Amino acid sequence: MASKYIERKRILVKMENIERYPLSIVHAPMGYGKTVAVREYLKTTEADWVWVSLAGSEGEADYLWARLCDALNGVNEELAARFSAIGFPYDCFKTDALLDVLMDYDYKNHLILVFDDFHTIEENNVFELMKAIVRERLTGLHIVLITRELAKLDAADLYQKQLCFTITEKSLKFNREEVFRYLDFMECGMSEEERERVFQITDGWESMLYITAKGIKQGLPVGKSATADDIIEQNFYHGLSQAEKEVLWRLSVLSSFTKRMAAAVLDDSELYDAFETLISRSVFFVFHESGHTYRLRNILKDYIYERALIDRVDFTEVYRKSGRWLLADGQYSKAFECLYRAGELEEILSILNKDTQNDKGIWGSGNIRQVFEKAGKDLCYRYPFAYLKYLLACAMDGERNYIPRVKLCLDRLEEYCRGSEYEGEMRELILGEISMVRSRISFNDIAVMAEYAGKSAEFFGGGCSCIVTRETEFTYGLPCMLMGFVKEPGSMAEVRDAFAAEGMSFAEATDGCGIGCDSLAASEAALETGAWEQAELHAYKAYFKAKAAEQLSIMISSKLVLDRLNLIQGSSRDRILSNSTLKDEVIAANNPVLNTTFDLCGAYLNGCLGRLDSIPEWIRKGEIGKGKFFFRGPVFSMWFMENASC
């Protein structure tokens, strides 16, 4: 681009503000040299910096986080490892953990985190995370967001507190003197009048200046009313071979791609040779070193896509081949998106049906709902395990009451299963999973849950569910499990005894989900009735049973029993583990539901101790939407929030 070849001191001076503010936003439409301007500044600074390119992110926060961790490895491997262990902070619990890491970091040099193409990120909580970091005013840490859009970046409070600096299109535009210098550098051999005409036509837009100068070098005139499309047509597109046009058409729907992916999508030696030729010209594609990926230049992409539509190009095969390549590369979310666009619903269901335990990061997404809703009943029944996993995800959804609909779907699937061609072991497995889903959605009716769990165990014949596993949150994220099941006055002992009698029925068919629930119920009941010694004894039992079986939800609740005992008895001794040790295990689990549970437990204890500043802000303000709850939060969790300041 033009700004690579001429020095623009005024831009470098503005960019010096990057190290004066916690947050800098570089905002302009495509083609104004945002990326080049920041890169040129970084060449002059003594600060450490990492560059995170978000082209090809498909709007995913996890992509941003993976790229950030990779980039940080080049600056500080320990910091990168701690970021990676936390994972993207989807909730307040993990945000606090990240802030602790950033506060502890020794900023020997200033550290600049640059996020290019930030407008591609669609998840609002990413910018909320950036704001949370900026508000800490960490000396030595600076964040730079390069974006085409400002609408989604609500930084008004940051501007008021002088925590944010912005550089815009107005500053980035080439002025008259810079346009003339660039034309001289390109040896365009133009008169003063012709150079003025170029300045008026391009209006300081760097991409337009770049392609205009390229055309002039080829001897093409610049008309007074030339548009960007006119210039692209005259200077680039018109002289391409049919194979080169075909390459550009096919790749125009991909946000980014490697050479290997391009080879798979083009699937033709002549087209791949044309692709290599286009790369060598350094005009059509931008190369990102961090991921070794290419993408079409922004100013060309829309034009080429429009030409592809005019020429009636069918993108179905492009999406299909892209999806299959991404699958082989382990990029499941992107792969399913491509396969969905290609209409390959059955292929998606087949993949999900084979591995229901690996959620691949897509079960909670809108895309997966579209797949099942579009697939229809017959196709869903052909892949029953994927369908049942989807139904369970819908039932547990916090935003909508799907349970009546899910129960109806389960009834219909069971009826179909009993009267269909499913035979022998397959029929037993499907019926077992149906019963397991019924058990899971029968929350707070321990008798019904146990009955369905027992049926599942019979159907499995010694096997285990592939849908409800030991990773499933047995407590449904409740800080106090027992209270979620006590529905009538005076029934606590009955519920406690039910857990004691039926606890193993859950574990038997799920490879250990729920181990320790009997002791947990006993400890919580003892605590509520003042039997302190019994409460402590059973809490210890629950904790160590759960730890051996990797039942983190039960570990959290049993730790809460012991912490509440400390409060009641006025003791400060640590009965099991430090809170930080358990917190590390919760962070490692990367489970938003358990993060919320841990936050609620901490908030309750801090509220009782009067340490209101230590209560997470979202709980203090009652912002339930920032927590992750099943069924939009059972009532007892809401009671916990309301009584956090008792």
C-alpha positions as CSV (number, residue, x, y, z in Angstrom):
1,M,0.0,0.0,0.0
2,A,1.0,3.6,-0.5
3,S,1.9,4.4,3.1
4,K,4.6,1.7,3.0
5,Y,6.6,3.7,0.6
6,I,6.5,7.3,1.9
7,E,7.1,8.5,5.4
8,R,4.2,10.2,7.1
9,K,5.6,11.8,10.2
10,R,2.3,13.4,11.2
11,I,0.7,9.9,11.5
12,L,3.6,8.6,13.6
13,V,3.3,11.6,15.9
14,K,-0.4,10.7,16.5
15,M,0.4,7.1,17.0
16,E,2.6,8.0,19.9
17,N,-0.6,8.3,21.9
18,I,-0.8,4.5,21.9
19,E,1.7,4.5,24.8
20,R,-0.1,7.3,26.6
21,Y,-3.5,5.6,26.8
22,P,-4.7,2.2,28.0
23,L,-6.9,1.9,24.9
24,S,-6.4,3.2,21.4
25,I,-9.0,2.7,18.7
26,V,-7.9,3.2,15.1
27,H,-11.1,3.5,13.1
28,A,-11.7,4.1,9.4
29,P,-13.4,2.3,6.5
30,M,-11.4,-0.2,4.5
31,G,-8.5,1.0,2.5
32,Y,-7.3,3.9,4.6
33,G,-4.1,2.3,5.8
34,K,-5.1,1.6,9.4
35,T,-3.0,-1.6,9.6
36,V,0.1,-0.1,7.9
37,A,0.0,3.0,10.1
38,V,0.1,1.0,13.3
39,R,2.8,-1.4,12.0
40,E,4.9,1.6,10.9
41,Y,4.6,3.0,14.5
42,L,5.6,-0.3,16.1
43,K,8.8,-0.3,14.1
44,T,9.8,2.9,16.1
45,T,8.9,1.8,19.6
46,E,10.9,0.1,22.3
47,A,7.8,-1.5,23.8
48,D,7.1,-5.2,23.5
49,W,4.1,-5.8,21.3
50,V,2.0,-8.6,19.9
51,W,-0.1,-8.6,16.7
52,V,-3.3,-10.5,16.5
53,S,-4.9,-10.6,13.1
54,L,-8.6,-11.4,13.3
55,A,-9.2,-11.9,9.6
56,G,-10.9,-15.3,9.3
57,S,-12.2,-15.3,12.9
58,E,-15.8,-15.8,11.8
59,G,-16.6,-13.5,14.8
60,E,-15.5,-16.0,17.4
61,A,-13.9,-14.9,20.7
62,D,-12.2,-18.3,21.0
63,Y,-10.3,-17.6,17.8
64,L,-9.2,-14.2,19.1
65,W,-8.0,-15.9,22.3
66,A,-6.1,-18.7,20.6
67,R,-4.3,-16.1,18.3
68,L,-3.5,-13.9,21.3
69,C,-2.0,-16.8,23.2
70,D,0.1,-17.8,20.2
71,A,1.3,-14.3,19.7
72,L,2.2,-13.8,23.4
73,N,4.5,-16.8,23.3
74,G,6.9,-14.7,21.4
75,V,7.0,-12.1,24.2
76,N,6.6,-14.1,27.4
77,E,5.9,-17.8,27.5
78,E,4.7,-17.8,31.1
79,L,2.2,-15.1,30.4
80,A,1.0,-16.9,27.3
81,A,0.6,-20.1,29.3
82,R,-1.5,-18.4,32.0
83,F,-3.7,-16.8,29.4
84,S,-4.2,-20.2,27.7
85,A,-5.0,-21.9,31.0
86,I,-7.8,-19.4,31.7
87,G,-9.3,-19.5,28.3
88,F,-11.4,-16.7,26.9
89,P,-13.1,-15.0,29.9
90,Y,-16.8,-15.5,29.0
91,D,-17.9,-14.5,32.5
92,C,-17.0,-12.3,35.5
93,F,-15.3,-15.2,37.3
94,K,-12.7,-15.7,34.5
95,T,-12.4,-12.0,33.9
96,D,-11.3,-11.5,37.5
97,A,-8.8,-14.3,37.1
98,L,-7.4,-12.7,34.0
99,L,-7.2,-9.3,35.7
100,D,-5.2,-10.9,38.6
101,V,-2.7,-12.3,36.0
102,L,-2.3,-8.8,34.3
103,M,-1.9,-7.1,37.7
104,D,0.8,-9.5,38.7
105,Y,2.7,-9.3,35.4
106,D,6.1,-7.5,35.6
107,Y,6.0,-4.9,32.8
108,K,9.7,-4.4,32.3
109,N,8.8,-2.9,29.0
110,H,5.5,-1.5,28.0
111,L,3.3,-4.2,26.4
112,I,1.1,-3.3,23.4
113,L,-1.7,-5.8,22.4
114,V,-2.8,-5.0,18.8
115,F,-6.1,-6.6,17.5
116,D,-6.4,-6.0,13.7
117,D,-9.8,-6.3,12.0
118,F,-11.5,-6.1,15.3
119,H,-14.8,-5.4,13.6
120,T,-15.0,-9.1,12.6
121,I,-15.6,-10.0,16.2
122,E,-19.4,-10.3,16.8
123,E,-19.5,-11.3,20.4
124,N,-20.2,-8.2,22.5
125,N,-18.5,-9.6,25.6
126,V,-15.1,-9.3,23.9
127,F,-15.2,-5.5,24.0
128,E,-16.7,-5.6,27.5
129,L,-13.5,-7.6,28.4
130,M,-11.3,-4.9,26.9
131,K,-13.1,-2.2,28.8
132,A,-12.7,-4.2,32.1
133,I,-9.0,-4.4,31.5
134,V,-8.7,-0.7,30.5
135,R,-10.6,0.4,33.7
136,E,-7.8,-1.1,35.8
137,R,-5.4,1.5,34.4
138,L,-2.5,-1.0,34.4
139,T,0.7,1.0,33.9
140,G,2.6,-0.5,31.0
141,L,-0.3,-2.3,29.2
142,H,-1.8,-0.8,26.1
143,I,-4.5,-2.2,23.9
144,V,-5.0,-1.2,20.2
145,L,-8.1,-2.0,18.3
146,I,-8.0,-1.6,14.5
147,T,-11.6,-1.6,13.2
148,R,-13.9,-0.4,10.4
149,E,-16.9,0.0,12.7
150,L,-17.4,2.0,15.9
151,A,-21.2,1.4,16.4
152,K,-20.6,-1.7,18.5
153,L,-17.8,-0.1,20.6
154,D,-19.5,1.8,23.3
155,A,-16.5,3.6,24.9
156,A,-18.2,6.8,26.1
157,D,-17.3,6.2,29.7
158,L,-13.7,5.5,28.7
159,Y,-13.5,8.8,26.8
160,Q,-14.9,10.7,29.8
161,K,-12.2,9.2,32.1
162,Q,-9.5,9.9,29.5
163,L,-8.7,6.2,29.1
164,C,-9.2,6.0,25.4
165,F,-7.6,7.6,22.3
166,T,-9.1,7.4,18.8
167,I,-7.5,8.0,15.4
168,T,-10.0,8.2,12.5
169,E,-10.3,8.4,8.8
170,K,-9.9,12.2,8.9
171,S,-6.3,11.8,10.2
172,L,-5.5,8.7,8.1
173,K,-6.5,10.2,4.8
174,F,-3.6,11.2,2.5
175,N,-3.3,15.0,2.2
176,R,-2.4,16.7,-1.0
177,E,1.3,16.8,-0.3
178,E,1.4,13.0,0.5
179,V,-0.6,12.1,-2.6
180,F,1.9,14.1,-4.8
181,R,4.9,12.5,-3.0
182,Y,3.5,9.0,-3.6
183,L,2.9,9.7,-7.3
184,D,6.4,11.0,-7.6
185,F,7.7,7.8,-5.9
186,M,5.8,5.7,-8.4
187,E,7.3,7.7,-11.2
188,C,4.0,8.4,-12.8
189,G,5.4,11.3,-14.8
190,M,2.3,13.5,-14.4
191,S,1.7,17.2,-14.8
192,E,0.6,19.3,-11.8
193,E,-3.0,19.4,-13.2
194,E,-3.1,15.6,-13.5
195,R,-1.7,15.1,-10.0
196,E,-4.4,17.5,-8.7
197,R,-7.0,15.4,-10.6
198,V,-5.8,12.2,-8.9
199,F,-6.0,13.9,-5.5
200,Q,-9.6,15.1,-6.1
201,I,-10.7,11.7,-7.4
202,T,-9.1,9.6,-4.6
203,D,-9.9,12.1,-1.9
204,G,-7.1,10.7,0.2
205,W,-8.4,7.2,0.1
206,E,-5.2,5.1,0.2
207,S,-6.6,2.0,-1.6
208,M,-8.0,4.2,-4.4
209,L,-4.7,6.0,-4.7
210,Y,-2.8,2.7,-4.9
211,I,-4.9,1.2,-7.7
212,T,-5.1,4.5,-9.5
213,A,-1.3,4.8,-9.5
214,K,-1.0,1.2,-10.7
215,G,-3.3,2.0,-13.6
216,I,-1.4,5.1,-14.5
217,K,1.9,3.2,-14.6
218,Q,0.2,0.9,-17.2
219,G,-0.7,3.9,-19.3
220,L,-4.4,4.0,-18.4
221,P,-6.0,7.5,-18.2
222,V,-8.0,8.6,-15.1
223,G,-11.4,9.9,-15.8
224,K,-12.9,12.8,-13.9
225,S,-15.8,10.6,-12.7
226,A,-14.0,7.3,-12.3
227,T,-15.5,5.1,-9.5
228,A,-13.6,2.4,-7.5
229,D,-15.3,-0.3,-9.6
230,D,-14.3,1.5,-12.8
231,I,-10.7,1.6,-11.7
232,I,-10.6,-2.0,-10.6
233,E,-12.2,-3.1,-13.9
234,Q,-9.7,-1.0,-16.0
235,N,-6.6,-1.7,-14.0
236,F,-6.9,-5.3,-12.8
237,Y,-9.9,-7.4,-13.7
238,H,-10.1,-6.7,-17.5
239,G,-6.8,-8.3,-18.2
240,L,-7.2,-11.5,-16.2
241,S,-7.4,-14.9,-17.8
242,Q,-10.6,-17.0,-17.4
243,A,-8.8,-19.3,-15.0
244,E,-7.6,-16.3,-12.9
245,K,-11.1,-15.0,-12.7
246,E,-12.4,-18.4,-11.7
247,V,-9.9,-18.5,-8.8
248,L,-11.0,-15.1,-7.6
249,W,-14.7,-15.9,-7.8
250,R,-14.3,-19.1,-5.8
251,L,-12.1,-17.6,-3.1
252,S,-14.2,-14.4,-2.8
253,V,-16.6,-16.2,-0.3
254,L,-13.8,-17.2,2.1
255,S,-12.7,-14.9,4.8
256,S,-9.2,-16.4,4.9
257,F,-7.4,-19.5,3.7
258,T,-4.1,-21.2,3.6
259,K,-2.4,-22.5,0.4
260,R,-3.4,-26.0,1.3
261,M,-7.0,-25.0,1.8
262,A,-7.0,-23.1,-1.5
263,A,-5.7,-26.2,-3.3
264,A,-8.5,-28.3,-1.8
265,V,-11.2,-25.7,-2.7
266,L,-9.9,-25.1,-6.3
267,D,-9.2,-28.9,-6.8
268,D,-7.7,-28.3,-10.2
269,S,-4.0,-27.9,-11.2
270,E,-4.6,-25.2,-13.8
271,L,-6.6,-23.2,-11.3
272,Y,-4.0,-23.6,-8.6
273,D,-1.3,-22.4,-11.0
274,A,-3.4,-19.4,-11.7
275,F,-3.7,-18.9,-7.9
276,E,0.1,-18.9,-7.6
277,T,0.4,-16.4,-10.4
278,L,-2.1,-14.1,-8.7
279,I,-0.2,-14.3,-5.4
280,S,3.1,-13.4,-7.1
281,R,1.6,-10.1,-8.3
282,S,1.1,-9.0,-4.7
283,V,-2.0,-7.1,-5.8
284,F,-5.0,-9.3,-5.1
285,F,-4.1,-11.1,-1.9
286,V,-2.9,-10.0,1.6
287,F,-0.7,-12.5,3.5
288,H,-0.9,-12.8,7.3
289,E,2.3,-14.3,8.7
290,S,0.8,-15.3,12.1
291,G,-1.5,-17.9,10.6
292,H,0.1,-18.3,7.2
293,T,-3.2,-17.3,5.7
294,Y,-4.3,-15.3,2.7
295,R,-7.3,-13.2,2.0
296,L,-8.5,-11.1,-0.9
297,R,-7.8,-7.4,-0.5
298,N,-10.9,-5.7,1.0
299,I,-11.2,-3.2,-1.8
300,L,-11.3,-6.0,-4.4
301,K,-13.4,-8.6,-2.5
302,D,-16.8,-7.0,-2.9
303,Y,-16.3,-6.2,-6.6
304,I,-15.2,-9.8,-7.4
305,Y,-18.0,-11.3,-5.4
306,E,-20.5,-9.1,-7.3
307,R,-19.0,-10.2,-10.6
308,A,-19.2,-13.9,-9.5
309,L,-23.0,-13.4,-8.9
310,I,-23.4,-11.7,-12.2
311,D,-21.7,-14.7,-13.9
312,R,-24.0,-17.1,-11.9
313,V,-21.2,-18.8,-10.0
314,D,-22.5,-21.7,-7.8
315,F,-20.7,-21.5,-4.5
316,T,-22.1,-24.7,-3.1
317,E,-19.1,-26.8,-4.1
318,V,-16.8,-24.2,-2.7
319,Y,-18.5,-24.3,0.7
320,R,-18.6,-28.1,0.6
321,K,-14.9,-28.5,-0.1
322,S,-14.0,-25.8,2.4
323,G,-16.1,-27.4,5.1
324,R,-14.5,-30.8,4.6
325,W,-11.0,-29.3,4.6
326,L,-11.8,-27.4,7.8
327,L,-13.1,-30.6,9.4
328,A,-9.9,-32.5,8.6
329,D,-8.0,-29.5,10.2
330,G,-10.0,-29.7,13.4
331,Q,-11.8,-26.4,12.9
332,Y,-15.3,-27.7,13.6
333,S,-17.3,-24.6,14.1
334,K,-16.1,-23.1,10.8
335,A,-16.5,-26.4,9.1
336,F,-20.1,-26.8,10.2
337,E,-20.9,-23.2,9.0
338,C,-19.5,-24.0,5.5
339,L,-21.2,-27.4,5.3
340,Y,-24.5,-25.8,6.4
341,R,-24.2,-23.2,3.6
342,A,-23.5,-26.1,1.2
343,G,-26.7,-27.8,2.4
344,E,-24.8,-30.8,3.8
345,L,-27.1,-31.2,6.9
346,E,-26.8,-34.9,6.9
347,E,-23.0,-34.8,6.9
348,I,-23.1,-32.5,10.0
349,L,-25.5,-34.7,11.8
350,S,-23.5,-37.8,11.0
351,I,-20.3,-36.2,12.5
352,L,-22.2,-35.0,15.7
353,N,-23.8,-38.4,16.1
354,K,-20.4,-40.2,16.2
355,D,-19.0,-38.0,19.0
356,T,-21.6,-36.4,21.3
357,Q,-19.2,-36.1,24.2
358,N,-17.1,-33.5,22.3
359,D,-19.2,-30.4,22.0
360,K,-16.8,-28.9,19.6
361,G,-17.9,-25.4,20.8
362,I,-21.0,-25.4,18.7
363,W,-23.9,-27.0,20.7
364,G,-24.9,-23.6,22.2
365,S,-24.7,-21.7,18.9
366,G,-27.5,-20.5,16.7
367,N,-26.0,-22.3,13.8
368,I,-26.6,-25.7,15.3
369,R,-30.2,-24.9,16.1
370,Q,-30.6,-24.0,12.4
371,V,-29.2,-27.4,11.4
372,F,-31.7,-29.4,13.4
373,E,-34.7,-27.2,12.7
374,K,-34.0,-27.4,9.0
375,A,-33.1,-31.1,9.0
376,G,-36.6,-32.3,9.7
377,K,-37.9,-35.2,11.8
378,D,-36.8,-38.1,9.5
379,L,-33.2,-36.9,9.2
380,C,-33.0,-36.3,13.0
381,Y,-34.3,-39.8,13.7
382,R,-31.6,-41.2,11.5
383,Y,-29.0,-39.7,13.8
384,P,-30.6,-40.1,17.2
385,F,-27.7,-39.5,19.5
386,A,-26.9,-36.1,18.0
387,Y,-30.6,-35.3,18.1
388,L,-30.9,-36.2,21.8
389,K,-27.8,-34.1,22.7
390,Y,-29.5,-31.2,20.9
391,L,-32.7,-31.7,22.8
392,L,-30.9,-31.7,26.1
393,A,-29.1,-28.5,25.2
394,C,-32.4,-26.9,24.3
395,A,-34.0,-28.1,27.6
396,M,-31.2,-26.6,29.6
397,D,-31.3,-23.3,27.8
398,G,-31.4,-20.4,30.1
399,E,-33.2,-18.0,27.8
400,R,-36.3,-20.0,26.7
401,N,-38.6,-22.6,28.3
402,Y,-38.0,-25.5,25.9
403,I,-38.8,-28.3,28.3
404,P,-42.5,-28.9,27.3
405,R,-41.4,-29.0,23.6
406,V,-38.4,-31.3,24.5
407,K,-40.7,-33.7,26.4
408,L,-43.0,-34.0,23.4
409,C,-40.0,-34.6,21.1
410,L,-38.8,-37.3,23.4
411,D,-42.2,-39.0,23.4
412,R,-42.3,-39.0,19.6
413,L,-38.7,-40.3,19.3
414,E,-39.4,-43.1,21.8
415,E,-42.6,-44.1,20.0
416,Y,-40.6,-44.2,16.7
417,C,-37.8,-46.1,18.3
418,R,-40.0,-48.9,19.6
419,G,-41.8,-49.3,16.3
420,S,-39.0,-48.7,13.9
421,E,-36.3,-50.7,12.2
422,Y,-33.9,-50.1,15.1
423,E,-33.0,-53.5,16.5
424,G,-31.2,-55.1,19.3
425,E,-28.4,-53.2,21.0
426,M,-29.0,-50.0,19.0
427,R,-32.6,-49.8,20.2
428,E,-31.5,-50.4,23.8
429,L,-28.9,-47.6,23.5
430,I,-31.3,-45.1,22.1
431,L,-34.0,-45.9,24.7
432,G,-31.3,-45.6,27.4
433,E,-30.3,-42.2,26.2
434,I,-33.9,-41.0,26.0
435,S,-34.3,-42.1,29.7
436,M,-31.1,-40.3,30.6
437,V,-32.3,-37.1,29.0
438,R,-35.6,-37.4,30.8
439,S,-33.8,-37.9,34.1
440,R,-31.7,-34.8,33.5
441,I,-34.6,-32.5,32.6
442,S,-36.7,-33.7,35.6
443,F,-34.8,-31.3,37.8
444,N,-35.6,-31.1,41.5
445,D,-37.7,-34.3,41.6
446,I,-35.2,-36.8,42.9
447,A,-37.6,-39.8,42.7
448,V,-38.4,-39.2,39.0
449,M,-34.7,-38.5,38.2
450,A,-33.6,-41.7,39.9
451,E,-36.3,-43.7,38.2
452,Y,-35.2,-42.6,34.7
453,A,-31.5,-43.0,35.6
454,G,-32.2,-46.6,36.7
455,K,-34.0,-47.3,33.5
456,S,-31.1,-46.0,31.6
457,A,-28.7,-48.3,33.4
458,E,-30.9,-51.3,32.6
459,F,-31.0,-50.3,28.9
460,F,-27.2,-49.8,28.8
461,G,-26.6,-53.2,30.3
462,G,-23.3,-52.1,32.0
463,G,-22.5,-49.4,29.5
464,C,-22.6,-45.6,30.0
465,S,-24.4,-42.7,28.4
466,C,-22.6,-40.8,25.7
467,I,-24.7,-37.7,26.4
468,V,-24.7,-37.3,30.2
469,T,-21.2,-38.0,31.4
470,R,-19.0,-37.4,34.4
471,E,-18.3,-33.9,33.0
472,T,-22.0,-33.0,33.4
473,E,-22.8,-30.6,36.2
474,F,-24.7,-32.9,38.6
475,T,-25.7,-30.1,40.9
476,Y,-27.1,-28.0,38.0
477,G,-24.8,-25.3,39.2
478,L,-26.6,-24.8,42.5
479,P,-24.3,-23.6,45.4
480,C,-26.4,-25.6,47.8
481,M,-27.6,-28.8,46.0
482,L,-30.1,-30.0,48.6
483,M,-32.1,-26.8,48.8
484,G,-32.8,-27.1,45.0
485,F,-34.7,-30.3,45.7
486,V,-36.6,-29.4,48.8
487,K,-40.1,-28.4,47.5
488,E,-42.3,-28.8,50.6
489,P,-41.9,-27.7,54.2
490,G,-40.5,-30.6,56.4
491,S,-39.3,-32.6,53.4
492,M,-35.6,-32.0,53.8
493,A,-34.9,-35.3,55.6
494,E,-36.9,-37.2,52.9
495,V,-34.8,-35.6,50.1
496,R,-31.6,-36.3,52.0
497,D,-32.5,-40.0,52.4
498,A,-33.5,-40.2,48.7
499,F,-30.0,-39.0,47.7
500,A,-28.5,-41.6,50.1
501,A,-30.7,-44.4,48.6
502,E,-30.5,-43.4,44.9
503,G,-27.2,-41.6,44.6
504,M,-25.4,-44.5,42.8
505,S,-28.2,-44.9,40.3
506,F,-27.0,-41.7,38.6
507,A,-23.3,-42.6,38.7
508,E,-23.9,-46.2,37.3
509,A,-25.0,-45.1,33.8
510,T,-22.9,-41.9,33.5
511,D,-19.3,-43.1,34.3
512,G,-19.5,-41.4,37.7
513,C,-21.6,-38.3,37.4
514,G,-23.0,-37.6,40.9
515,I,-20.5,-39.5,42.9
516,G,-20.5,-37.9,46.3
517,C,-24.0,-36.5,46.1
518,D,-25.2,-38.7,49.0
519,S,-22.6,-37.3,51.4
520,L,-23.1,-33.8,50.1
521,A,-26.9,-34.0,50.8
522,A,-26.2,-35.4,54.3
523,S,-23.7,-32.6,55.0
524,E,-26.0,-29.8,53.8
525,A,-28.9,-31.2,55.8
526,A,-26.8,-31.5,58.9
527,L,-25.6,-27.9,58.5
528,E,-29.2,-26.6,58.2
529,T,-30.2,-28.5,61.4
530,G,-27.2,-27.5,63.5
531,A,-25.4,-30.8,63.6
532,W,-22.0,-29.2,63.0
533,E,-19.8,-32.3,63.5
534,Q,-22.0,-34.4,61.1
535,A,-21.9,-31.5,58.6
536,E,-18.1,-31.4,58.7
537,L,-17.7,-35.2,58.5
538,H,-20.0,-35.6,55.5
539,A,-18.6,-32.5,53.7
540,Y,-15.2,-34.0,53.9
541,K,-16.5,-37.3,52.6
542,A,-18.4,-35.6,49.8
543,Y,-15.3,-33.5,48.8
544,F,-12.9,-36.4,48.5
545,K,-15.4,-38.8,46.9
546,A,-16.1,-36.1,44.3
547,K,-12.4,-35.3,43.8
548,A,-11.6,-38.9,43.0
549,A,-14.4,-39.0,40.5
550,E,-13.7,-35.5,39.0
551,Q,-17.1,-34.2,40.2
552,L,-16.2,-30.5,40.5
553,S,-19.7,-29.3,41.0
554,I,-20.0,-31.4,44.2
555,M,-16.5,-30.3,45.3
556,I,-17.6,-26.6,45.1
557,S,-20.8,-27.3,47.1
558,S,-19.0,-29.4,49.8
559,K,-16.4,-26.6,50.2
560,L,-19.2,-24.1,50.7
561,V,-20.5,-26.3,53.6
562,L,-17.1,-26.1,55.3
563,D,-16.8,-22.4,54.7
564,R,-20.2,-21.8,56.2
565,L,-19.2,-23.8,59.2
566,N,-16.2,-21.5,59.6
567,L,-18.6,-18.5,59.6
568,I,-21.0,-20.1,62.1
569,Q,-18.3,-21.2,64.5
570,G,-16.2,-18.1,64.1
571,S,-13.2,-20.1,62.8
572,S,-10.7,-18.9,60.3
573,R,-9.0,-22.2,59.7
574,D,-9.0,-23.7,56.3
575,R,-10.7,-27.0,56.6
576,I,-9.8,-28.5,53.2
577,L,-8.1,-26.3,50.6
578,S,-7.4,-22.7,50.0
579,N,-10.0,-21.0,47.9
580,S,-7.3,-20.2,45.3
581,T,-6.5,-23.9,44.8
582,L,-10.2,-24.8,44.1
583,K,-10.4,-21.7,42.0
584,D,-7.6,-23.0,39.8
585,E,-9.5,-26.3,39.3
586,V,-12.6,-24.4,38.3
587,I,-10.6,-22.2,35.8
588,A,-9.1,-25.3,34.3
589,A,-12.5,-26.9,33.8
590,N,-13.5,-24.1,31.5
591,N,-17.2,-24.5,32.4
592,P,-19.3,-21.3,32.5
593,V,-21.9,-22.8,34.8
594,L,-19.4,-23.8,37.4
595,N,-17.7,-20.4,37.1
596,T,-21.0,-18.8,38.1
597,T,-21.5,-21.3,41.0
598,F,-18.1,-20.4,42.3
599,D,-18.8,-16.7,42.0
600,L,-22.1,-17.2,43.9
601,C,-20.4,-19.1,46.7
602,G,-17.8,-16.4,47.1
603,A,-20.4,-13.7,47.0
604,Y,-22.4,-15.3,49.7
605,L,-19.4,-15.7,52.0
606,N,-18.1,-12.2,51.4
607,G,-21.6,-10.8,52.0
608,C,-21.8,-12.5,55.3
609,L,-18.4,-11.1,56.2
610,G,-19.4,-7.6,55.1
611,R,-16.7,-7.5,52.4
612,L,-19.1,-6.0,49.8
613,D,-16.2,-4.8,47.6
614,S,-15.1,-8.4,47.1
615,I,-18.5,-9.5,45.7
616,P,-18.4,-9.6,41.9
617,E,-20.0,-6.5,40.5
618,W,-22.6,-8.4,38.4
619,I,-23.9,-10.1,41.6
620,R,-24.0,-6.8,43.6
621,K,-26.0,-5.2,40.9
622,G,-28.3,-8.3,40.4
623,E,-27.3,-8.5,36.7
624,I,-28.4,-12.1,36.3
625,G,-27.7,-12.1,32.6
626,K,-24.0,-12.1,33.2
627,G,-24.1,-15.4,35.0
628,K,-24.6,-18.8,33.3
629,F,-27.6,-20.6,34.7
630,F,-29.5,-23.7,33.7
631,F,-33.3,-23.1,33.3
632,R,-32.5,-19.3,33.7
633,G,-31.4,-20.0,37.3
634,P,-33.2,-22.1,39.8
635,V,-34.9,-20.1,42.6
636,F,-32.3,-20.9,45.2
637,S,-29.5,-19.4,43.1
638,M,-31.6,-16.2,43.0
639,W,-32.0,-16.3,46.7
640,F,-28.2,-16.6,47.1
641,M,-27.8,-13.4,45.0
642,E,-30.4,-11.5,47.0
643,N,-28.8,-12.5,50.3
644,A,-25.1,-12.0,49.3
645,S,-25.0,-8.9,51.6
646,C,-26.7,-10.6,54.6
